[in-house]
Amino acid sequence: MNADQLFVTTFDWIDNAIHREPLDQYELLLTAGRLRLLLLDENTLIEQVNQQRRFQLRFAILRHGDGPPLQELIELWCVPDGLAPSLMAFGHNVPIETVSRSVFLHERIMIYQGEDVSVHDLIRHLAHVAGGVHSRNPATPKEEKLNDLAENILLQGVEAPIRCLRGVAAVVLETLRPVRDAILAGH
């Protein structure tokens, strides 16, 4: 399987996983490994397939400002689908901003017990600690808190960190759809 085939297959697999009803927690967890392949690895799959195509990849996200007021008093603040414009109700008033991959990966997706969790943190944790690719004991206080969150809070019947990955994946798919379409068109 070449990089183009792997990219299209990965894209389609993620698309099916995040749109399945009801959501399948295991498939969402495995999505973290696929997102790691696309976004975080040293030579990402995006870089491989876009090297000659040269699409300007900008991630459209909903900009929630600085998060909730009185953050030190909040146990959990998260945006499960709230980064993805495509998953929000029609007529929402949250501003949409297009950002680089680096800014997207550093975007805060949750605060749990005072710990900020970025998109990068979430993908990495789910892929390397929670079992999306590898399963191991938490090695940092942030990883311990994310494990604690997973054990104690469900969102729509899915562990909170895994549930938050759906919105992340939706943003990634919307950004990468033109690359997928170009590959399928033979460009």
C-alpha positions, 0 to 999 in steps of 0.5 A, spaced: 500 500 500 503 506 497 502 513 501 496 515 497 492 509 498 494 509 506 491 516 506 485 515 503 483 508 507 485 512 513 481 518 511 475 513 510 476 509 516 476 515 521 470 518 517 466 512 518 468 511 526 466 518 527 459 518 524 457 511 526 451 512 531 451 510 536 458 512 537 463 506 538 468 508 544 473 503 541 473 505 534 474 512 537 480 510 541 483 507 535 482 514 531 487 517 536 492 512 532 490 514 525 490 521 527 497 520 530 499 517 523 496 523 520 498 529 524 504 527 529 509 522 527 516 525 524 514 524 517 506 525 517 502 522 512 499 528 510 506 531 509 508 525 505 501 525 500 501 533 500 509 534 498 507 534 491 500 537 491 502 543 495 495 544 498 495 550 503 492 546 509 488 550 514 484 548 520 477 551 521 476 551 528 470 554 532 474 559 537 471 559 544 475 565 547 479 563 553 475 558 556 470 559 561 470 564 567 473 562 574 477 556 571 480 554 577 473 553 580 471 548 574 472 541 575 471 539 567 471 544 561 471 541 555 468 542 547 467 534 545 464 537 538 466 544 539 472 545 535 468 542 529 464 547 525 461 541 521 458 538 528 455 544 531 448 546 530 446 551 524 446 558 526 451 558 532 454 564 534 461 561 535 466 565 531 470 560 526 478 561 525 482 558 520 489 556 523 495 552 521 497 545 524 501 547 529 496 552 532 490 547 531 495 542 535 496 547 541 488 549 541 486 547 548 480 542 548 479 541 555 481 543 562 480 538 567 482 539 575 486 545 573 490 542 567 490 544 560 489 539 555 491 541 548 489 537 541 496 534 541 496 532 548 489 529 547 491 525 541 498 523 544 495 520 550 489 516 547 494 513 542 500 512 547 497 511 554 490 509 553 490 504 547 489 507 541 496 504 539 500 503 545 497 501 552 501 503 558 501 506 565 501 514 565 508 517 566 506 524 568 501 528 572 497 530 566 496 523 563 494 521 570 489 526 570 486 524 563 486 517 566 482 519 572 477 523 567 476 517 563 474 513 569 470 517 572 466 521 567 462 519 561 459 523 555 454 520 551 456 513 554 463 514 552 469 516 556 470 524 556 477 524 553 475 519 547 469 523 546 472 529 545 476 526 539 470 526 535 470 533 534 478 533 533 477 528 527 472 532 524 476 538 523 482 534 520 477 531 515 474 537 513 481 540 512 484 534 508 478 532 504 481 536 498 487 532 498 483 526 498 479 528 493 485 530 489 488 523 490 481 519 488 481 524 481 488 522 480 492 528 481 
